[in-house]
Amino acid sequence: MKTLLPAAIRRSLMFTAVVALSLAYPASVQAVPTTYQYTGNPFTEVSGPYTTSMFVTAMVTLAGPLPPNFIGPSSPRLLHCPMGCKP
């Protein structure tokens, strides 16, 4: 039995370390940034420098993916609109 005791203690310490690291660094903190791209329909009514062959494009990068059927505010990490946009 004396040879099993050090192995059992070692396994117990390893398990404790894994649990402690899992609590310190949860998976939600390690989310992968997700980029969404939007391309609108061509403009139907225009004035100034715009033409009916132009359309709106935008890219937004979030800290992680949105859940299915998400409705509500979000906090973009990056918002890009080539023609200009306001967050």
C-alpha positions as CSV (number, residue, x, y, z in Angstrom):
1,M,0.0,0.0,0.0
2,K,2.9,2.4,0.6
3,T,3.6,2.6,-3.2
4,L,0.0,3.5,-4.0
5,L,-0.2,6.4,-1.6
6,P,2.2,8.7,-3.5
7,A,0.4,8.0,-6.8
8,A,-3.0,8.7,-5.2
9,I,-1.8,11.9,-3.7
10,R,-0.3,13.0,-7.0
11,R,-3.6,12.3,-8.8
12,S,-5.5,14.2,-6.2
13,L,-3.2,17.2,-6.5
14,M,-3.5,17.1,-10.3
15,F,-7.3,17.0,-10.1
16,T,-7.3,19.9,-7.7
17,A,-5.0,21.9,-10.0
18,V,-7.3,21.2,-13.0
19,V,-10.4,22.3,-11.1
20,A,-8.7,25.5,-9.8
21,L,-7.6,26.5,-13.4
22,S,-11.1,25.8,-14.7
23,L,-12.5,28.1,-12.2
24,A,-9.8,30.8,-12.8
25,Y,-10.2,30.7,-16.6
26,P,-13.7,29.7,-17.5
27,A,-14.5,28.9,-21.2
28,S,-16.7,32.0,-21.5
29,V,-13.7,34.3,-21.0
30,Q,-11.9,32.5,-23.8
31,A,-14.6,33.3,-26.4
32,V,-13.4,33.7,-30.0
33,P,-14.2,37.0,-31.7
34,T,-16.9,36.7,-34.3
35,T,-17.3,39.0,-37.3
36,Y,-20.6,39.5,-39.1
37,Q,-20.9,41.2,-42.5
38,Y,-24.0,42.9,-43.8
39,T,-24.7,43.8,-47.5
40,G,-27.9,45.8,-48.2
41,N,-30.0,46.0,-51.3
42,P,-29.2,48.7,-53.9
43,F,-30.5,52.1,-53.1
44,T,-33.9,52.9,-54.7
45,E,-34.0,56.7,-54.0
46,V,-30.8,58.7,-54.1
47,S,-29.5,62.3,-54.1
48,G,-26.1,63.9,-54.0
49,P,-23.1,61.7,-54.8
50,Y,-25.1,58.4,-54.4
51,T,-26.4,56.3,-57.3
52,T,-28.9,53.4,-57.5
53,S,-26.0,51.0,-58.1
54,M,-24.7,51.7,-54.6
55,F,-25.7,49.8,-51.4
56,V,-24.8,49.8,-47.7
57,T,-22.1,47.4,-46.4
58,A,-21.0,47.0,-42.8
59,M,-18.9,44.7,-40.7
60,V,-19.2,44.3,-36.9
61,T,-16.9,42.2,-34.7
62,L,-18.2,41.0,-31.4
63,A,-16.4,39.3,-28.5
64,G,-18.2,36.0,-29.3
65,P,-21.1,34.7,-31.4
66,L,-24.6,35.9,-30.9
67,P,-27.1,33.3,-29.6
68,P,-29.8,32.0,-32.0
69,N,-32.7,34.6,-32.5
70,F,-30.8,37.2,-30.5
71,I,-32.7,40.4,-29.9
72,G,-31.2,43.2,-27.8
73,P,-28.1,45.5,-27.5
74,S,-24.6,44.3,-28.1
75,S,-21.2,45.8,-27.5
76,P,-19.2,45.6,-30.7
77,R,-15.4,45.4,-30.5
78,L,-15.1,46.8,-34.1
79,L,-17.6,48.5,-36.4
80,H,-16.7,49.3,-40.0
81,C,-18.9,51.0,-42.5
82,P,-17.0,52.2,-45.7
83,M,-19.5,55.0,-46.3
84,G,-19.6,56.1,-42.7
85,C,-21.8,54.9,-39.8
86,K,-22.6,55.7,-36.3
87,P,-22.7,53.0,-33.6
